[in-house]
């Protein structure tokens, strides 16, 4: 099988022999590993050691982690050199995954990535009608701001979203809004 490994500065594809004696390598694990040249094919990854987190055995937390990690595969698909921002962000989320709401961590990580990549638009202007947004604010894919009336999406508190956009804090958002923002984040990044 082919595995993709994110390290602080690289995204690399490796070949992984997959047999009965070899542990199953799943999505989103922090690993230590060795690489050996396999001749004319991709380098081979071996001697994999999983570095565990306390939430690994929590099915709900693990499922949310897999969903979170899934958004990065298409995002990193054609990249080989990368800034350590992404590795640090994902590791930071993993270290907090047990103590905080996973969905909130996904929403906060997502806004931090949008900011880092310069994909944030001011929330006071609707991308559909270009008019000012005072209160009836909703977010479209990629957290793009729209009037609720223009998009027919459920409104989200302007004040709570401003806090998220400015401070990357989800603290003022209610659980219903977090559920909706989490689903937007899972759609990944607009190209
Ligand atoms: Zn509008």
py3Dmol code that shows the C-alpha trace and the ligand (Angstrom):
import py3Dmol

protein = """\
ATOM      1  CA  UNK A   1       0.000   0.000   0.000  1.00  0.00           C
ATOM      2  CA  UNK A   2       1.006   3.628  -0.443  1.00  0.00           C
ATOM      3  CA  UNK A   3       1.018   5.777   2.679  1.00  0.00           C
ATOM      4  CA  UNK A   4       1.285   9.532   2.921  1.00  0.00           C
ATOM      5  CA  UNK A   5       3.246  10.866   5.892  1.00  0.00           C
ATOM      6  CA  UNK A   6       3.222  14.458   7.063  1.00  0.00           C
ATOM      7  CA  UNK A   7       6.374  15.492   8.874  1.00  0.00           C
ATOM      8  CA  UNK A   8       7.163  19.030  10.055  1.00  0.00           C
ATOM      9  CA  UNK A   9       8.684  20.075   6.714  1.00  0.00           C
ATOM     10  CA  UNK A  10       7.597  17.421   4.199  1.00  0.00           C
ATOM     11  CA  UNK A  11       4.653  15.519   2.806  1.00  0.00           C
ATOM     12  CA  UNK A  12       6.026  12.244   1.444  1.00  0.00           C
ATOM     13  CA  UNK A  13       4.503   9.155  -0.117  1.00  0.00           C
ATOM     14  CA  UNK A  14       6.028   5.827   0.877  1.00  0.00           C
ATOM     15  CA  UNK A  15       5.536   2.216   0.003  1.00  0.00           C
ATOM     16  CA  UNK A  16       4.470   0.045   2.918  1.00  0.00           C
ATOM     17  CA  UNK A  17       4.568  -3.710   2.780  1.00  0.00           C
ATOM     18  CA  UNK A  18       1.360  -4.976   4.261  1.00  0.00           C
ATOM     19  CA  UNK A  19       1.286  -8.506   5.593  1.00  0.00           C
ATOM     20  CA  UNK A  20      -0.025 -10.572   8.455  1.00  0.00           C
ATOM     21  CA  UNK A  21       2.952  -9.792  10.686  1.00  0.00           C
ATOM     22  CA  UNK A  22       2.716  -6.065  10.097  1.00  0.00           C
ATOM     23  CA  UNK A  23       0.620  -3.796  12.215  1.00  0.00           C
ATOM     24  CA  UNK A  24      -2.196  -2.036  10.445  1.00  0.00           C
ATOM     25  CA  UNK A  25      -1.325   1.560   9.753  1.00  0.00           C
ATOM     26  CA  UNK A  26      -4.421   3.681   9.979  1.00  0.00           C
ATOM     27  CA  UNK A  27      -5.320   7.234   9.221  1.00  0.00           C
ATOM     28  CA  UNK A  28      -4.111   9.954  11.528  1.00  0.00           C
ATOM     29  CA  UNK A  29      -1.579   8.167  13.709  1.00  0.00           C
ATOM     30  CA  UNK A  30       1.529   9.817  15.067  1.00  0.00           C
ATOM     31  CA  UNK A  31       4.363   7.440  14.236  1.00  0.00           C
ATOM     32  CA  UNK A  32       8.062   6.944  14.432  1.00  0.00           C
ATOM     33  CA  UNK A  33       9.470   5.079  11.446  1.00  0.00           C
ATOM     34  CA  UNK A  34      12.469   4.173   9.343  1.00  0.00           C
ATOM     35  CA  UNK A  35      12.818   4.518   5.598  1.00  0.00           C
ATOM     36  CA  UNK A  36      14.703   2.212   3.265  1.00  0.00           C
ATOM     37  CA  UNK A  37      15.271   2.594  -0.433  1.00  0.00           C
ATOM     38  CA  UNK A  38      13.282  -0.011  -2.337  1.00  0.00           C
ATOM     39  CA  UNK A  39      15.064   0.401  -5.674  1.00  0.00           C
ATOM     40  CA  UNK A  40      12.960   1.676  -8.509  1.00  0.00           C
ATOM     41  CA  UNK A  41       9.714   2.173  -6.584  1.00  0.00           C
ATOM     42  CA  UNK A  42       8.834   4.581  -3.763  1.00  0.00           C
ATOM     43  CA  UNK A  43      11.039   4.407  -0.642  1.00  0.00           C
ATOM     44  CA  UNK A  44       9.738   1.859   1.799  1.00  0.00           C
ATOM     45  CA  UNK A  45       8.630   2.712   5.329  1.00  0.00           C
ATOM     46  CA  UNK A  46       9.367   0.158   8.039  1.00  0.00           C
ATOM     47  CA  UNK A  47       9.820  -0.284  11.798  1.00  0.00           C
ATOM     48  CA  UNK A  48       6.733   1.744  12.516  1.00  0.00           C
ATOM     49  CA  UNK A  49       6.065   2.644  16.139  1.00  0.00           C
ATOM     50  CA  UNK A  50       2.741   4.201  17.083  1.00  0.00           C
ATOM     51  CA  UNK A  51       2.950   7.031  19.571  1.00  0.00           C
ATOM     52  CA  UNK A  52      -0.322   6.836  21.426  1.00  0.00           C
ATOM     53  CA  UNK A  53      -2.731   9.420  22.730  1.00  0.00           C
ATOM     54  CA  UNK A  54      -5.079   8.777  25.652  1.00  0.00           C
ATOM     55  CA  UNK A  55      -8.163   9.267  23.433  1.00  0.00           C
ATOM     56  CA  UNK A  56      -7.170   6.591  20.890  1.00  0.00           C
ATOM     57  CA  UNK A  57      -9.515   4.065  22.539  1.00  0.00           C
ATOM     58  CA  UNK A  58     -12.451   6.488  22.666  1.00  0.00           C
ATOM     59  CA  UNK A  59     -14.471   5.535  19.566  1.00  0.00           C
ATOM     60  CA  UNK A  60     -16.243   8.878  19.255  1.00  0.00           C
ATOM     61  CA  UNK A  61     -13.026  10.874  19.657  1.00  0.00           C
ATOM     62  CA  UNK A  62     -11.175   8.614  17.220  1.00  0.00           C
ATOM     63  CA  UNK A  63     -13.945   8.893  14.605  1.00  0.00           C
ATOM     64  CA  UNK A  64     -13.838  12.703  14.850  1.00  0.00           C
ATOM     65  CA  UNK A  65     -10.052  12.581  14.586  1.00  0.00           C
ATOM     66  CA  UNK A  66     -10.241  10.506  11.383  1.00  0.00           C
ATOM     67  CA  UNK A  67     -12.717  12.987   9.912  1.00  0.00           C
ATOM     68  CA  UNK A  68     -10.475  15.902  10.849  1.00  0.00           C
ATOM     69  CA  UNK A  69      -7.375  14.303   9.319  1.00  0.00           C
ATOM     70  CA  UNK A  70      -9.294  13.405   6.139  1.00  0.00           C
ATOM     71  CA  UNK A  71      -9.568  17.061   5.126  1.00  0.00           C
ATOM     72  CA  UNK A  72      -5.791  17.298   4.769  1.00  0.00           C
ATOM     73  CA  UNK A  73      -5.265  14.545   2.211  1.00  0.00           C
ATOM     74  CA  UNK A  74      -6.714  16.480  -0.763  1.00  0.00           C
ATOM     75  CA  UNK A  75      -5.190  19.684   0.606  1.00  0.00           C
ATOM     76  CA  UNK A  76      -1.650  18.264   0.595  1.00  0.00           C
ATOM     77  CA  UNK A  77      -2.026  16.072  -2.502  1.00  0.00           C
ATOM     78  CA  UNK A  78       0.409  17.868  -4.802  1.00  0.00           C
ATOM     79  CA  UNK A  79       2.682  19.268  -2.122  1.00  0.00           C
ATOM     80  CA  UNK A  80       6.065  17.932  -1.010  1.00  0.00           C
ATOM     81  CA  UNK A  81       7.653  20.804   0.912  1.00  0.00           C
ATOM     82  CA  UNK A  82       5.505  22.286   3.634  1.00  0.00           C
ATOM     83  CA  UNK A  83       5.714  24.759   6.492  1.00  0.00           C
ATOM     84  CA  UNK A  84       5.801  23.202   9.964  1.00  0.00           C
ATOM     85  CA  UNK A  85       2.660  25.228  10.760  1.00  0.00           C
ATOM     86  CA  UNK A  86       0.501  22.271   9.687  1.00  0.00           C
ATOM     87  CA  UNK A  87       2.362  19.587  11.645  1.00  0.00           C
ATOM     88  CA  UNK A  88       2.387  21.810  14.732  1.00  0.00           C
ATOM     89  CA  UNK A  89      -1.315  22.626  14.380  1.00  0.00           C
ATOM     90  CA  UNK A  90      -2.323  18.963  14.025  1.00  0.00           C
ATOM     91  CA  UNK A  91      -0.074  17.861  16.895  1.00  0.00           C
ATOM     92  CA  UNK A  92      -1.419  20.656  19.057  1.00  0.00           C
ATOM     93  CA  UNK A  93      -4.989  19.539  18.303  1.00  0.00           C
ATOM     94  CA  UNK A  94      -4.059  15.921  19.129  1.00  0.00           C
ATOM     95  CA  UNK A  95      -2.648  16.996  22.477  1.00  0.00           C
ATOM     96  CA  UNK A  96      -5.851  18.862  23.340  1.00  0.00           C
ATOM     97  CA  UNK A  97      -8.261  16.303  21.837  1.00  0.00           C
ATOM     98  CA  UNK A  98      -8.929  14.613  25.167  1.00  0.00           C
ATOM     99  CA  UNK A  99      -9.551  17.746  27.173  1.00  0.00           C
ATOM    100  CA  UNK A 100     -11.670  19.821  24.816  1.00  0.00           C
ATOM    101  CA  UNK A 101     -14.636  19.344  22.500  1.00  0.00           C
ATOM    102  CA  UNK A 102     -13.258  17.752  19.332  1.00  0.00           C
ATOM    103  CA  UNK A 103     -15.726  19.608  17.116  1.00  0.00           C
ATOM    104  CA  UNK A 104     -14.663  22.937  18.609  1.00  0.00           C
ATOM    105  CA  UNK A 105     -11.020  22.037  18.060  1.00  0.00           C
ATOM    106  CA  UNK A 106     -11.807  21.211  14.426  1.00  0.00           C
ATOM    107  CA  UNK A 107     -13.573  24.562  13.939  1.00  0.00           C
ATOM    108  CA  UNK A 108     -10.753  26.486  15.629  1.00  0.00           C
ATOM    109  CA  UNK A 109      -8.040  24.611  13.710  1.00  0.00           C
ATOM    110  CA  UNK A 110      -9.902  25.242  10.468  1.00  0.00           C
ATOM    111  CA  UNK A 111     -10.142  29.000  11.055  1.00  0.00           C
ATOM    112  CA  UNK A 112      -6.439  29.082  11.945  1.00  0.00           C
ATOM    113  CA  UNK A 113      -5.584  27.391   8.642  1.00  0.00           C
ATOM    114  CA  UNK A 114      -7.835  29.778   6.692  1.00  0.00           C
ATOM    115  CA  UNK A 115      -6.059  32.691   8.371  1.00  0.00           C
ATOM    116  CA  UNK A 116      -2.627  31.237   7.724  1.00  0.00           C
ATOM    117  CA  UNK A 117      -3.447  30.719   4.053  1.00  0.00           C
ATOM    118  CA  UNK A 118      -5.010  34.166   3.705  1.00  0.00           C
ATOM    119  CA  UNK A 119      -8.436  32.761   2.885  1.00  0.00           C
ATOM    120  CA  UNK A 120     -10.435  34.801   5.393  1.00  0.00           C
ATOM    121  CA  UNK A 121     -12.838  37.461   4.178  1.00  0.00           C
ATOM    122  CA  UNK A 122     -14.255  40.189   6.474  1.00  0.00           C
ATOM    123  CA  UNK A 123     -17.525  38.920   7.939  1.00  0.00           C
ATOM    124  CA  UNK A 124     -19.309  42.233   7.426  1.00  0.00           C
ATOM    125  CA  UNK A 125     -19.633  41.856   3.649  1.00  0.00           C
ATOM    126  CA  UNK A 126     -21.839  39.336   1.821  1.00  0.00           C
ATOM    127  CA  UNK A 127     -20.085  37.443  -0.992  1.00  0.00           C
ATOM    128  CA  UNK A 128     -23.372  37.127  -2.903  1.00  0.00           C
ATOM    129  CA  UNK A 129     -24.896  40.621  -2.911  1.00  0.00           C
ATOM    130  CA  UNK A 130     -21.748  42.553  -1.850  1.00  0.00           C
ATOM    131  CA  UNK A 131     -23.794  44.538   0.667  1.00  0.00           C
ATOM    132  CA  UNK A 132     -22.915  45.089   4.324  1.00  0.00           C
ATOM    133  CA  UNK A 133     -23.849  42.422   6.844  1.00  0.00           C
ATOM    134  CA  UNK A 134     -25.118  43.821  10.136  1.00  0.00           C
ATOM    135  CA  UNK A 135     -26.744  40.885  11.822  1.00  0.00           C
ATOM    136  CA  UNK A 136     -28.232  38.195   9.557  1.00  0.00           C
ATOM    137  CA  UNK A 137     -24.930  36.422   9.035  1.00  0.00           C
ATOM    138  CA  UNK A 138     -24.412  32.864   7.833  1.00  0.00           C
ATOM    139  CA  UNK A 139     -21.297  31.128   6.592  1.00  0.00           C
ATOM    140  CA  UNK A 140     -20.956  29.341   3.302  1.00  0.00           C
ATOM    141  CA  UNK A 141     -18.316  26.712   2.409  1.00  0.00           C
ATOM    142  CA  UNK A 142     -14.803  27.847   3.312  1.00  0.00           C
ATOM    143  CA  UNK A 143     -16.391  30.053   6.028  1.00  0.00           C
ATOM    144  CA  UNK A 144     -17.271  32.654   3.411  1.00  0.00           C
ATOM    145  CA  UNK A 145     -19.693  35.259   4.825  1.00  0.00           C
ATOM    146  CA  UNK A 146     -23.177  35.582   3.369  1.00  0.00           C
ATOM    147  CA  UNK A 147     -26.457  37.146   4.432  1.00  0.00           C
ATOM    148  CA  UNK A 148     -28.781  34.502   5.822  1.00  0.00           C
ATOM    149  CA  UNK A 149     -31.463  35.995   3.555  1.00  0.00           C
ATOM    150  CA  UNK A 150     -29.237  35.728   0.439  1.00  0.00           C
ATOM    151  CA  UNK A 151     -28.114  32.159   1.153  1.00  0.00           C
ATOM    152  CA  UNK A 152     -31.205  30.740   2.890  1.00  0.00           C
ATOM    153  CA  UNK A 153     -28.831  29.330   5.509  1.00  0.00           C
ATOM    154  CA  UNK A 154     -29.553  29.406   9.210  1.00  0.00           C
ATOM    155  CA  UNK A 155     -28.069  32.520  10.844  1.00  0.00           C
ATOM    156  CA  UNK A 156     -25.214  32.336  13.348  1.00  0.00           C
ATOM    157  CA  UNK A 157     -24.559  34.927  16.050  1.00  0.00           C
ATOM    158  CA  UNK A 158     -22.583  37.808  14.539  1.00  0.00           C
ATOM    159  CA  UNK A 159     -20.835  38.529  17.827  1.00  0.00           C
ATOM    160  CA  UNK A 160     -19.827  34.886  18.365  1.00  0.00           C
ATOM    161  CA  UNK A 161     -18.501  34.584  14.812  1.00  0.00           C
ATOM    162  CA  UNK A 162     -16.551  37.811  15.132  1.00  0.00           C
ATOM    163  CA  UNK A 163     -14.856  36.284  18.200  1.00  0.00           C
ATOM    164  CA  UNK A 164     -14.046  33.180  16.162  1.00  0.00           C
ATOM    165  CA  UNK A 165     -12.657  35.159  13.231  1.00  0.00           C
ATOM    166  CA  UNK A 166     -10.648  37.578  15.353  1.00  0.00           C
ATOM    167  CA  UNK A 167      -9.390  35.367  18.201  1.00  0.00           C
ATOM    168  CA  UNK A 168      -9.843  31.849  16.736  1.00  0.00           C
ATOM    169  CA  UNK A 169     -11.989  31.154  19.779  1.00  0.00           C
ATOM    170  CA  UNK A 170     -15.247  29.213  19.559  1.00  0.00           C
ATOM    171  CA  UNK A 171     -16.191  30.027  23.142  1.00  0.00           C
ATOM    172  CA  UNK A 172     -19.240  32.192  22.320  1.00  0.00           C
ATOM    173  CA  UNK A 173     -20.701  29.810  19.733  1.00  0.00           C
ATOM    174  CA  UNK A 174     -23.502  27.491  20.862  1.00  0.00           C
ATOM    175  CA  UNK A 175     -23.342  23.756  20.183  1.00  0.00           C
ATOM    176  CA  UNK A 176     -25.836  23.970  17.323  1.00  0.00           C
ATOM    177  CA  UNK A 177     -23.669  26.540  15.523  1.00  0.00           C
ATOM    178  CA  UNK A 178     -20.546  24.459  16.218  1.00  0.00           C
ATOM    179  CA  UNK A 179     -22.229  21.435  14.606  1.00  0.00           C
ATOM    180  CA  UNK A 180     -22.891  23.440  11.445  1.00  0.00           C
ATOM    181  CA  UNK A 181     -19.411  24.999  11.322  1.00  0.00           C
ATOM    182  CA  UNK A 182     -17.866  21.587  11.935  1.00  0.00           C
ATOM    183  CA  UNK A 183     -19.724  20.197   8.907  1.00  0.00           C
ATOM    184  CA  UNK A 184     -18.447  23.084   6.766  1.00  0.00           C
ATOM    185  CA  UNK A 185     -14.869  22.441   7.983  1.00  0.00           C
ATOM    186  CA  UNK A 186     -15.184  18.756   7.028  1.00  0.00           C
ATOM    187  CA  UNK A 187     -15.808  19.799   3.416  1.00  0.00           C
ATOM    188  CA  UNK A 188     -12.181  20.921   3.423  1.00  0.00           C
ATOM    189  CA  UNK A 189     -10.645  23.853   1.621  1.00  0.00           C
ATOM    190  CA  UNK A 190     -11.876  25.604  -1.479  1.00  0.00           C
ATOM    191  CA  UNK A 191      -9.188  25.405  -4.129  1.00  0.00           C
TER     192      UNK A 191
END
"""
ligand_1 = """\
1
ZN
Zn -26.265 39.290 0.691
"""
view = py3Dmol.view(width=600, height=400)
view.addModel(protein, "pdb")
view.setStyle({"model": 0}, {"cartoon": {"style": "trace"}})
view.addModel(ligand_1, "xyz")
view.setStyle({"model": 1}, {"stick": {}})
view.zoomTo()
view.show()
